[in-house]
Every structure is written in C-alpha cells, then in structure tokens.
Amino acid sequence: MKAGSPLTHAAVLGLFCLGFGIVLAVTHLVTADAIQQRTEDDKQKSLTQVIPAGLHDNNPLADVLTVPGADGKAVTVFRATREHRVTAVAYEIEGNGYAGEIRLMLGLDAEGRILGVRVLQHKETPGLGDKIEPAKSDWITRFTGLSLGAPPVEKWKVDKDGGVFDHFSGATITPRGVVAAIRNGLEFFSAHQAQLLEVR
C-alpha cells in the first residue's frame, strides 16, 4: 500500500480503533469492582439516612425483596429487621422535576410512617429546585412522621394545588414531583404491606 492511499488511512484508523477498544475494555475490567463498591457504599449511606440504626440488627442491603410496581417495573425493597421481625423498609422512588427525573430513597416503618426521604439524584436548577437537598433546606425532612392518611391522600399535593406541602418560589414543578413520588411510594407500601413485612 502506498503512503497516503485510502487503504493506508483505513488500516491506520482500524488499528487506532482496535487499540482504543482494548484500552476501554481493560479500563472497564480494572474499574468494575471499584464502581460496584461505590454503588454499594452509596446505597448503604442512603439507607442509613432513611432507616435509623436503632431499628434493626441486620444489614438491610442483604435482606432484599423484589416486588413489581404499579408500572410493572421491579422495585427493590431493602428490609430492616430486629429480632426476626421486619421493622422498616426502604426503596427507591422516582418523580418528574423541572429538569428531568428525580430519584429518591424512601424509608418507612412497619406501620407505613415515613422515617426519612433523601434525594439520590436530580438535575434541578441550583438555588431553586435544589432545595430538595437537606444541605440546602429542611424541606425534605418535613415528611418524616407522615403517612398516607396523615395528611389525607387528597392533600398530598403542594399548597399551590390545594395540598399541604410548601412549594418553592419560582420552582413549583420540583416539589410537586417529589410530593407525587412520595405519595406513590406510600401507595406502593399500602398495596404490598403484608408481603413486605412477611418474615422469611
């Protein structure tokens, strides 16, 4: 092949792509365990924020139940137990914010009262929608102690929509999405309570 010919360029490009692919594969193999460990650490941190340590003598990460949600998607439920009795559960819930999906972890006691809610991931506007983070505002912590009947189901909305939860000035969509997600999470618990609390 002559230098500068199309075949030479194609061969060089092919070798470059092959080399790049090998580098990516090796990088994935080297970092896969670290990424998995980071994911587990993040889950553990989230669980400790929504399930008080005094409620269990097990590792909730190790007592997992998979239950179909209302939309058919599997919901992974982490169960906290004490003396072989389920005392609390936690699972991820999702809401629609201004900038996309908001992922949260919801923790409930065996009666369906909220032990805690924490944001796992969001892309909401800094200074407005990010008030759902406990480091920015105490708004998300105000759900602790509430349940599907307290307040009544029809009041699980932001105040702008006739509910009891504060909205954010200039960012109503964000709290609206979070409140709806929590309400849906409570309804999921109500629909599957017996299964979630069953001792295995």
N, C-alpha and C positions, 0 to 999 in steps of 0.2 A: 504494500500500500504506500502511496506517495504521501509525504508530509503535507498536511493541509487538505487532503482529499476528504470527501464526505465520510468514507469508511473509517478513516483515521479518527475523525471527530466523533463518530458514533462509538468506536471502540473505547476511546478515552472517556466519553460520557458514561458508557456502560460500566467501565472499571470504577469510575468515581461513584456511581450509584451503588454498585456492589459493596465498595468499601464503606460508604456511608451507612448502608443497610446493616453491615456487620457491626459497625460501631454502635448503632442503635440497639441491636439485639443484645450485644454484650452489656451495654449500659442498663437495659431493662433487667437482665439477669442479675446484675450486681446490685441494683437498687430495689428490686421487687420486695425483698424481705423487709428492708427499711421502710418502704411505703406502707406495707401491710402492718408493721408495728406502729407506725404513726397513726394509721387509721384506727387501730385498736386503742391506742392511747387517747385519741380524740373522743372515741365513744365512751371510754371509761370516765374521762373528765366530764363529759356531758351528763352521764348517768349520776355521777356524784353531786351534780348541781341540781338534779331534779328528784333524787331519792336520798333522803337523809341516811347517813351511815347507821344510825341507831335503829333503823327499821329492819335491818337484815343481818344475817350471819353467813350469807353465801356470797358468791360473786355473780351479780346479775348478768354479766356478759356470758357466763357459762350456762345459764338457765334460759334458753331461748325457745320461743314458740312462734311458729309462722301461721298467720291467720289471714284468709282472704278479706280485703277491704271492700267497701261498698262499690268501688270502681273495678273490682276484680283483681287488682294488684295485690301481691302478697305484702302483708305488714309483719315486720319482725318485731316481736314483743320481748322485751327483757324483763324477767320476773325476779323480784326480790323476795326472799323467804326468811322466816325466822322460826326456828323450832318446827320445821317441816310444814309451815303454813305460809301461803302467799300473802305478803303484807303490802306489796306495791308492785306496780308495773310501769314500764316506760316504753315509748315507741316514737318514731318519727312521724310528724305530720307536715303537711305542705299547704301553703297559702299563696295567693297571687298578689304580688305587690305592684308598685308603680313601675319598677324596672325589671320585673320578672318573678320567678319563683322564690319563695321564702321557705326555707327548711327549718323546722324547729324540733326540739325534743320535748315531749310532754310526759310528766310523771304524775301518777295518780295513786292514791291509797286504795285499799280493798273496797271502800265504800264509793269510790268514784270522785273523791275530792282531789282537787289539784294540789300536788306537792310542790310543783315548780314547772316553769316553762323557760326554755333557753333557745336562743337563735343559734342554729348550726351554720347557716349560710344565707346570704342575701346580697343584693346589688342595689339597695335603696340609696337615695341621694344623701350624701353626708350633710349633717346639720338639719335634716328634715326627717326622712324616713329611717335614718339610723338610730332614732330614739327608741327603737325596739330592743336595742342592746342595753344590758344592765349597766354597762360602764358609762353610757350616755344619759340614761334616765331610769327612774324606778318604775316606769310604766309596765314593763313586762312582769315585774314582781307582784303587781297588784292582783294577779289572777290566783295567787296562792290561797288555798282555802275555799275557793269557789267550786261549784259543781253544776251539773246540767239543770238542776231545779233551783239553784240559788246563784244567780238570779234565774227567773223563769226562762224557758227556752226562747220565747218570743222577744226577750230583752237582751239576748246575746248578739248585740249589734253595737256599733258606735253610736254615740248620742246624736250625731247628725242624721242617723237613720231611724231614730226612735228607741235606741237601746240605752244601756247604762255605762258604756265604756267611752272614755275620752278619745277624741280624735286629735290629730296633730294639726296645728295651724299650717296650712299650705301643703299638707301631705295626708289627706284623708284616706287615700287608697291603701296605704301601707297598714295602718291599724285595722282598717276594715278587713283586709286579707288575713291578718293574724287572728282577729276575733273569730272569723268564719272558720279558720283552720282549727282553732281550739275547740269551738263548738262541734265541728265534725269529729274531732278526736274523742270528745266526751260521748258523742252518739255511738261511735265505734265501740267504746268500752261498754256502754249500756247494752248494746246488741250482743256482745260476746262475753259478758261478765263471768258467767258460770264457767265457760271454757278457759278464760284467762286465769281464774283463781283455783282451778282444779289441781289438786295435788297429784303429782305423777310419781 
